[in-house]
Amino acid sequence: PSKFVIFDLPPTLLVDDVLVAAEYLDSLLLVATEGETKKEELKRAVGLLEPHNLLGVVLNRSGESGNGGYYDYYYGED
């Protein structure tokens, strides 16, 4: 598809809205907040969403500072 529509839905484990909406959506991304989302809650949410074409998990509010994932390589460097 050439266009995307993103829906910001409530937390998966608090209400059933996400599971209802998932029936009508092509795919889902789950957002986890560093320092707030508990590991067991994340596993449970992933388990609920996997049957609905869960594309992956986005880590939000990460405090980790780094080099942007370039692993000490730079654009244009041979």
Secondary structure by P-SEA (a helix, b strand, c coil): ccbbbbbbcccccccaaaaaaaaaccbbbbbbbcccccaaaaaaaaaacccccccccccccccccccccccccccccc
